[in-house]
Amino acid sequence: MADEQGRTPHPVIKWISRIGVALGIGAPVVAVAMALGTGAGMIDWQTSLGSLRNLTYAAMAGGGLSLLAVVALLVSRHGKRLRWPLVAIVLASAFVGYASYSFGKAATVPPIHDITTDLSNPPEFTTLALRADNREVVPDGGRADLAVLDNAARWRRWHEEAYADIQPILVPVSVPDAVAAAEQLVEDRGWELAVADPAAGRIEATDTVSIYRFRDDVVLRITPNPDGEGSVVNMRSVSRVGVSDLGVNGDRIRAFLTDLAAATGE
């Protein structure tokens, strides 16, 4: 091997490798550290998420430079120096893939964070507090038809278009039994239960998601079926921070109501 003969790579190759490794490994490490800092309450979420795009670009540059360094090192027969550039390529690729998925997901869901089965009368929080700025910012997405609407109407339009499938469900059990089944599902999911009231037909809980430890609040309103036996279940899921939720609240409601229907024998 050339390294065993005491030869070192050209200085340009060495610097390309060093910069590539620093960016390819450093950017993901910084992103994870900031996410953990946000979860620990040390860094505000705006700063953490706001840095994600620039860190993604840095990781892309680091991965590209590391790949260039690998090729140059192989050509110049310095194979023993490949380890760190290869590590940088792997970490940068994984990080860029995750970030690209997140950015892509954000582009496919509406910029709202309050999702419910009942648009006209969403279940209300009584134990947990609804965020004070809920629906204060509802982007129009550059759409002229939404720009002329107020925030409430704009939220409703986004919701109707993206979450038309999210509807109340009818379960063939009494309200107390439905509450008990829903409470068990909350426990199984590891959510933080705030209240489970069989008499009132109400459950409120908090789900903590992702490495950022974002907290989303959930409320279920369970009422007797006015048309006969069983109970009607409405659900609402709201993010405590942010404008868009990347579709998390809608997915949560879909999954929970599907499991509740199965648990109650529907």
N, C-alpha and C positions, 0 to 999 in steps of 0.2 A: 504494500500500500504506500501511496505517496507520503501520507502523514508519518509513517514509520521512518521515512528517510529524512525527516526534519523539515520538509518544505511546508510553508504556510500559504494559505490562499492569498490571492491578490487583495490589496487593501480595499478596493472598490467592492469586491465580493464580500469581504468581511463586514463592511459597513452596511451593505444591503441586508445581509443576514441579521446583523444586530438590530437594525431599525425594524425589519420585518418581525423579528421575534418580540421586540418590545411592544409593537403595536398589536400583533396577532394574539399575544398572551395578555398584555396589559389591558387592552380595551374590555375583553370579557370579564377579567378580574375586577376592574373598576365598576363595571355594570352590576355585577353580582354584589359587590361590597355596598354600592349605593342602594340596591334593592333591599339588602339585609338591614341597612341603616334606616331605610323607610319603614320596614317592618318593626324595627326596634324603637321607632319614634324619634330618631336622631336626625333624619333628613326628610324634608317635606316632599310629598309625592310629586309636586310640580317640578321640582329640581331634578328628582330621580328620573322621571319619565321624560322630562325635557332634554336630558342629556343622551337619551337612548339612540336617537338618530345619528348624532355626531359620533358616538362610540361605535355604532354600526359601520359608519364610513371608515373610521380608524381601523376597525378589525378587517374590513375588506382590503384596505391598503396593506395592512400587515400580512394578511394571507397571501396577497399577490406578490409582495416583495419576498416573502419566505419561499414561495414556489419558485420565483426567479433564482433565489439563492440556492435552492436544492438543485436546480438544473445546472447552474454554474459550478457548484461543488462537485457534482457527478462528472461533468465534462473535464474539470481540472483534477479529477481523481483525489478528492478530499472527502471520501465517503464517511470518515469518522466524525465529521462535523455536521452531519445531517440531523442529529437527534432533535435539537431545539427548534430548527426551522420546521421539521415535521410536526412537532408538538404544536407549534404556532399555527400551522395550517389546519390541523384537526380542531383546535379550540376556536379559531376564527371562523371556520366553516360552520361549526355547530352553533355558535353565537349568531352569526349572520342568518343562518337558517331559521332560528327561533325568532329573531327580530323581524325577518321578512314575513314569516307567518303571521306575527302580531299585526304588522302594518297592513298586510293583505286582508286579515280578518276585519280590521277596523274599517276598511273600504267597502266591505260587503254588508255591514250592519248599520242601522241608523244611529245618529249621534244622540241617543237618549239612554237613560239609565234607570227609568222607572217603568216596570213592566207589570201588567195586571191582566187578570181574566175578565175584569169588568171595567170598561172605559168610562161608563156613565157614573158608576158609584164604586170606585176602588175601595177595597178593604182599608180601614183606617188603623193606624197604630195607636194604641192607648197606653201600653207599658213602655215600649221603645219610642223614641222621639224621631219623627221624620226630619231629615236634614233641612235646615232653615232655608237653604238656597235651592231647594228642589224645583226644577223646571224654570229657574230664573234665566238660564242660558240654554236655549234650544236652537242650534245652528240651522240655517235654511239649506245648507249644502250647495249653495249657488243656484238653487232652483227659484225661478221667478214666482211660481205658484205658491211656494212656501214663504217667500220673503214678505208677502203682503199680509200674512197671518200673524196673530199675536202668539206668544210662546205656548199658551195652553192649546190653541187650535193646531199649532205646528206640531207639538208633541203628539196630539191625537192622530194627525195625518200620518206621521212617521210610524206610529204604533199600528194603525190600521193596515198600512201597506206591508209591514215586515212581520207582524205577529198576529195575523188574522186567525191562525190556527190555535192560538192560545185562548181557550174558552173554559168556562166553568165545567165541572164534571158532576155527574149524578152517581152517588154510591148507594148500594142497597142496604145500608145500615143506619141506625139511629145517629143523631148528632153526637151523643157521648161516645158511642163506639167509633165513630169516624175520628173524633178528636183523639181517642186513645191510639188508634192506628197511626194517625199522623204524628203523634208524639213519639211513638216508637221509631218511625222513620227519621225524625229529627235526631233522636239519640243515635241511631245506626250511622247517620252521616257525620256525627261528631259536631253538630251545630250547638251553639250555646243557647239553651232554652231560656227565654225570658218569662213566658207565661203559657200555661195550658189550662184553659177554663172550659170544662165540659158543659157547664150550665149556659155559658155565654156562647159556646161554639167558637172559641177563639184560641189561636196559637200564634205566638210571636217568638222569633228566634233570630240568631245572627250566625252567618256563615263567614268564615275567614278563608280567603282564597289567595293563591299564588305566593311566590317568594316575597312579594311586597306586603303580604298580610293585609290586603284590603278587606274591609268588613262590609258585608251586604246584609241588610235587614229584611226579614221575611214575615209576612202576616197571612194567616189563613182565616177566612170567615166561613163557618159551616152552619147552614140553616136547614130547617126541615123542608122537604120537597113540597112546594105548594100544590103540586098536581097529584100527590099520592104518597107512596111509601119511599123511604130512603132520605138522603140528605144531599143538598147542593153545596159543593165546595168551590169557593172562590179563593184566589191566591194572588199575592202581590210581592214583588221582590225589588228592592231599591238599593242602589249603591250609595254608600255614605260620601264618597268623593268622586270627582271626575265628571265629565260630560258624557262620553260614550263608555259603554260597559263591555265592548267587544262581544256582545251577544250573550254574556254570561248569565244575566238574570232570566232571559227568555229560556235558555237551555235548562236552567235550574227548575223553572216552573214546569216545563215539559216533562222532565225526568221525574220530578217529585209526584206530579199528578198521575203519571203513568204507574209509578210504584204504589201510590195510594189506591188506585183503582184495583190493582192486582191484590193488594193486601186485604181489601174489603170484599173480595170475591166477585168484583165486577167482570 
